[in-house]
Amino acid sequence: MSITCSKVPKTKIVEKAGYLGVNDFIYVQRSEKLKNLPLAEKWCMEPCFLPSFYENMAERIENFEVRPDDVWVVTYPKCGTTWTQEMVWQICNNLDYEGGKVALERRFPYLEVGCLLSRDIPMEDEISFLEKMPSPRFIKTHLPAHLLPPQIWTVKPKIVYVARNAKDTAISWYHHYVNFQHYSHSFSDFMEAFLDDKIDFSPYHSHIIDFWNLRREQNILFLTFEDMKHNHPKVIEETARFFGKTYTKQEIDKLADHLAFEKFSKNPAVNKEYILKAVEDICKVKMVDQNFRITRKGAVGSHKEEMSQELIDKFNKWTDSEMKRWNCDPELRKNTGCLWSRDNSNGRRDLVPRKKFLYSNLSSHIFHFICCYQKFQLLSLKLFMLLEIVKDTAISYYYHYSSLTIKQISLHITPTLSIFGIYIMKKISCFLLLRNMKHNYSKVIEETARFFGKTYTKQEIDKLGDHICPLRNSQEILL
């Protein structure tokens, strides 16, 4: 077996990670990347922090037989797992709300749950249960990509991965630890352990980065908790399409209502209240918050209610460091708004208005092909082109390329003069020269407005010029 389990030395931080009946931990790691599997090249391969009980099931999970019609939901804990499970199960089962009254953990078993709780708590062998379960199976796991059963990468069942802002995740995980796992240490102790990757299923960042790098695989759907909160019907529709399902607007709205937090948190089939009560009774303990539910709050940005600014800054600095460490691609950096450290409104595709403004460096013959392919849109299409003197362009591009953080890319520059080929579409094109913009910006604004059928007063044009001109040399604008 290529999985290794090594004991985590007892340090003060590791002691702060312990909870009811769980005080010994191991690092679980794949000793080498899976052979003949190109996907494995994208894995971070970080050791995963888990209770020592996992060692007893590591080999069984490694040899777990995956079926092509399996459906997997994979997340770092407290990223909207239960919410996503119910959404996926309903979508794949033709919106069977009656069948959905069966406890979610029976419809959607948790692969490695047996390693997480006190040995005083009797638990069914979940792996055996899954092995006997009829197809199609729905399987939940928090394991990182490299620790999933290897067959998952060759059999290629459908996988839905969900990510969430790190700070909101940490807050939700803390309350789960305190009330479900009866964690007795302080809030600051937990956050210290979380930031040091000493909480179950950590490290957090590499867990998400692995699946971000796999997001273009046909059998993987990458979602975010924030997108689900912002526009759940849209995410439901996207998820249904991923599973080859089509539902009407009314059906999608009904499912969104079924999943609405106010109803969802009170649904006995998903809120696991009977499990919380059983843990209290068996272990003779009481939850700190008697109103606690597994689906606790379901909010975006709620960390601001409990984290000090100093702690928020620590999390942001931590995320920035991890992003640099893993040399994350520019698209991922842009999306850190909804995934990790920044304000959740940044980089959100679903906030783009219906009238789309697109930016492209494609050469004219490629762009012309795209336009012809979508010629039904040409009547409303406007092409706006900005040109610069070739020598100045080359110098500017040199310094831009020198500043890139990712150097393992090939530099492809279109033949500069070929861009003029788009002039044949001059009825829908507007050409501007950068030097003219610098020489007489007000005139260029007026010309551009006329191209778009807009008219503005001299005062409005001057105001726009004042707004834009200071930005022309700003390092905050990425070109």
N, C-alpha and C positions, 0 to 999 in steps of 0.2 A: 504494500500500500504506500502511495506517495504522499500521504498525509502524515505530518508529524505533530505531536502534542508535547509541548514543553512547559514545565511548571513555571508560573510567574512568581518571582521572589517576593516575599512579604515585605513591602515597604509601607510607609505611612499612607501614601496615596492608594495603594492596593487595599489596605485595610479599610479605607473610606469607600471602597467599591462593594464591600460585603453587605449582604442583607439576610433576611430570615432563612437559616439553614444553608446558606451559601457563603462560604468564606475563603474557599480555595479556588484559584483560577489558573487557566492554562492559555498559552498562545497556540492557536491552531494554524498550521501553514502547509501549503503544498510545497514539497521539497523541490519540485521541478515542474516547469510548464508542461502541459499535456502535449504530447508529440503529434505531429501531423494535424495540428489544429491552429490555423492562422489567427483565429479569434483570440487565442491565448496570449498573443503578442501584445494585446491591448490591455491586459490586466496589470494592476498595480502590484498584486501578489503580497500585500501587507499581511503580517500575522494578525489573526482575529482573536480578540480578547473574549474568552468564554468561561463559564463555570467548569470546574474540573470534571463534572459528570458527563460532559460532552465526549470525553475520551472513550467512554463505554459504547457510544453509538457511532463514532466517526467512521468505522469500517462499514457499518451497515448503510450509512448515508452515501459513502463512496461507491458502494455496489448497488445502490437502489436502482431498480429497473424503471426506466422512463418510457412512457407510451406516447406515440405521436399525437393522440387526441387529449393529452393532459392539458390543463390550463394552470399556469403558475402565476401567483402574485408575489413579487419580491420587493422588499423595502428594507431600509434601515428602520428600526422600531420608531413608532409614533410619528410616522409620516403620512398617516391617513390609510393605514393598512386595512382596518376593519371596514371603513367606508368604501374603499376600493373593492374589497372582496364581495360585498353585497351588490355593488353596482355590476361587477363582472358576472357574478352568478345569475343575477336577474337577466342580464343581456343574453347570456348563453342559454338560458332556460326559458326563453320566450315569455319573459315577464310573468313568471309563475309566483304570484304573491302568496297563494295558498301554500305552495311548497316551501316558500321562504319563511314560513312560521316554524320550521324545524331549526334547531339551534345551529348557528353558523359554523361552529367548530365541528359539527357532524357533516355538514354539507361541504365544508372547506377546511379540512384538517391542517394542523400546524406541524410541519415535518419534524422539527427538532425541539418541540416543547418539553420533551422529557428531560432535558438537561438543565432546565431553568429554575425549578422550584425545589423546596425542601424535600428530602427523602421521606419526611413524615406524611406527605400528601400523596395518597394513592392515585396513580394515573394510569390510564390505559396505554398500552404500547402503540403509539401513534404510527410508527413505521409499519408494524404488522397490520394495523387497521387499513392503512393506505394500500398495502400490497394486496389485500383482499377486496378492496373497494372496486365496484364495477366501473367501467368507462362510460362517459368521460369523467376523469377525476379532476377535482379542483384542489390545488395544493398551495398552502401559504408557507413562506419561509423568510427569515431575516438573514440568511447566510450570504456572504459576499460571493461574487461571481466565481472566483477560483475554488471555492469550497462546495459549490453545488455538485450534485452527482454528475460525473463526467458525461454520461449518456445524454444529458440535457443539450449538449452542444453538437451532438451528431444526430440525435432523433429530431431535434428542433421543434418541440411543442411551443404553443403560444405562451409568451411571457409578458406580463404587464408590470412595469417598474414605476414606482412613485417616489419622487424626491420632495423635500420640504426645506424651508429656511432653517438653518442650523440652530438659531436662537429659539425659535418656536419649538423645534424638535426637542431641544434640551429641557425646556420648561415642561413640556408634556411628559417627557421621559421621567423627569424628577417626580412629578405627582404620581405617575404610575408606580415608580419604585417605592414611594412612601406608602401608598395605600394598598397596592396589590402585593408587592414583594416585601412590605413592612421594613423598609429601609429606615434605620434609626439615626443616621448621621445628619448633619446640618445641610441646609441649602448650599452654602458656600463649599462644603466638603464635596458634595455631588458635582458641582460645577467645576471644581478643581480636577476631579477625577475624569469628567467628561472632556475637558480641554487637554487632558493628558492621555486620552484614548484608553482609559481604564474603566469603561462601562461596557456592559454586555454588547457584543456585536461591533464594537469599535475596532478600527478607526472609522469615523463618520465620512470623511471626505473621499477617501479611496473607494469606499463602498459605492458612492454615487458616481464618481468619475468612471469607474469600470463600466457601469451601464450607460453612462452618457456616451462613452466611446463605442458602445455597441448599439446605439439607438437606431442606426440605419439598417440593422439586420431586419429582414422581412418578418421574422417571428417575434420581434420585440417592439413593444409600444412603451415609450417613455412619457410619463405624465408628471405633473407637479401638483401638489396640494393646493397651491395658490391659484392655479388655473381652474381647478375643480371648484374652488370657492367663488371665483369671480364669474364663471359662466359654466355652471354644471351641465345644462342641456347640451352645450356645444361639446363638452368633453364626453358626455354620454354618446352623442352621435358619432364622434371620432372613434370611441371604443367599439361601438356597434359595427362600424365600418371595418375595423381591424379584425373582427370576428366574422365578417361576411354577413352581418345582420342588417336589416333595414326596418326602421320603425317610423310611424307617423309622428308628426309634431305633438299630437295629443298624447300618444304613448310615451314619448320622451319626456314631456312635461309631467306626466303622471309618475314616471320613475324618479324624476328630479324631486318631486314632492315627497315621494316615499323615502328618499334619501336626505331630505331637508333635516338639518341638525335637530330642530325641536322635536321632530317625530322620531328620528333615528336613535337619539340618545335614550328614548323611552321604550324602544322596541326590545322586548325581552329575548327575542331570537338573536340579537346581536350585542346587547350591552353586558352580557356575561355576569349579571347580578348574582345568579345562583353559584357561580364559581367563587366570587368574592366572599359570599356568605359561607361557603364550604371551607375556604381557607381560614376564616375567622374561627369557625367552630372547631376545626381539627387542631389548629395550632394555638388555640386559646389566646388569640390576639384581637385587637380592634383597629379598624381603620381610623386614621387621624381625621379624615373628612368622611363622615357618615353618608354624605350625599355624593360621594365620588362614584363616577361611572367610567368604564373603559373608554367610552366616547365622551371625554370630559368637557371640552369647550368648543373645539372645532373652529377656532378663530385664526385669522391671519394677523400677525403683529402683536399678539397678546403678551409677548415677552417684555414689552415696554412697561407693562403693569408690575412686573416682578423683578426685572433686572435693573441694577444701577447703571448709570452712563459709563462708569469705569468698567463694569463687566461687559457691557455691549461693545465697548472699544476693544477689550481683550478678544472677544469673539471675532470681531472684524479683522483685527490684526492676525489672528490665527488662520482665518480663511484666506487672507491675502498671501500669507506665507505658504499655505498648502497649494494654492493655485500656482505660485511660482515654482514650488518644489516639483510639481508634476507637469510643469511646462504646458499648462492647459491651453488649448487652441483659442483663438480670438473669439469664436462664436460662443464658447463656454464662458469666457470672461464676461461677455456681454450679457449672458443669461444668469449670471450670479445674482442678479436682482431677485428673481423669483425662486432661486434655489437656495442661496446661502446667506450672504452677509449684508447685502445692500437693501435699500427700500424696495418693497415688493412691486412697485409700479414701474420700475425701470425695465426696459427691454421686453415689454409684454406685447406679443404679436397681436393678441386679441383686443388691444386698445387702439390699433391702427384703424382709422376711419374707412368707410366703404370705398371712398374715392382714393385709390392707391397712388402713392408717390414712390416710384422705384428708381434705384440708383444702379448703374451698371458700367463696367469697363469692357464689355464685350465689343469685339471688332464689328464693323458694319455688316459684313456678309453673314455672320452668325446672327446678329440682331435682326437683320432683314429676314432671315429664314424664320425666326421666331414670330415676327410680325405677320408673315405670310401664313404661317401655321395657324395663327389666331386672327385671321383677317376679318372675321366677323366683328372684331373689336376696333378695327382701324378707324372707323368713323369718329370714335371718341378718343383715340390715342393721340397724345402729344409727345413729341420727342424734343428734348431740350439739350443742346450740345454746347459744352464749354471747351474751347481750344486754347492752347498756349504755344508759344514759339518752341520749336523742337529742342533747341539747346537748353532753354530754361526748364523744359519738361524733364529732360534727361538728368539735369542736376538735382531737381526737386525729387525725382524718383529715387536717385541714388541715396540721398539722405533719409528718405522714407524707408527704403529697403534696409539701410544700415541700422535703423532703430528697431526693426522687428525682433521680437523675442524668440520666434521659432525660425531657426536657420536651416532646418532640414527640409526645405522646400525648393523646388526648381523655380527660377525666375522666368516667367513667360511674358513678353511684351509684344503686343500686336504690332505689325508693321504700321508705323505712325501715319503714313499718308493714306492707308486704306480706310481710315476713318471717314474720309471725305466721300466715300461711296454712298453714305447715307443721304447725301445731298439730293439724290434722285427723289427722295420723299419730302421735298422742301415744303409741300403744302401742310405737312404735319410736323415740320421741323423748325427749330429756331437755333441759329448759330450765334455764339458770342465769343469774343476774344477776351482772355483774361486781362490783357494790357488795356483794352477799352474800359473794362470794369474799373480798373485802377485810375484811369485818366478822367472818366466822367461817369461816376456811378449813378447819378440821378438820371442821366439819359438812358443808361442801360436798364434801370428799373422801369422807366416809362415804356421802353421798347418791349421788355418782357411782359409787362402788364397788358399791353396792346395785343401781344401774341395770344394771351389767354383770355382775351375779350374783356379785360378789366380796365376801369378808368379810375384814377386817383388824383386828388388835388396835389398842388405843389407842396403844401405843408405835409401831407401824408407821405409823399415820396421822400421828402427830406427827413422825415422822422424814421422811415424805414432805412434810409441810408445811414443815419446815425446809429440805428440798431445793429446793422450788419457790419459796417466798416471796422469797428473795433475788434470784431471777431476774426478778421482776415488773417491775422498773425497769431491767433490764440493757439496754444498747444493743447487746449482742451478739445478742439475739434479734430476728429479723426477722419482723414481723407483716404 
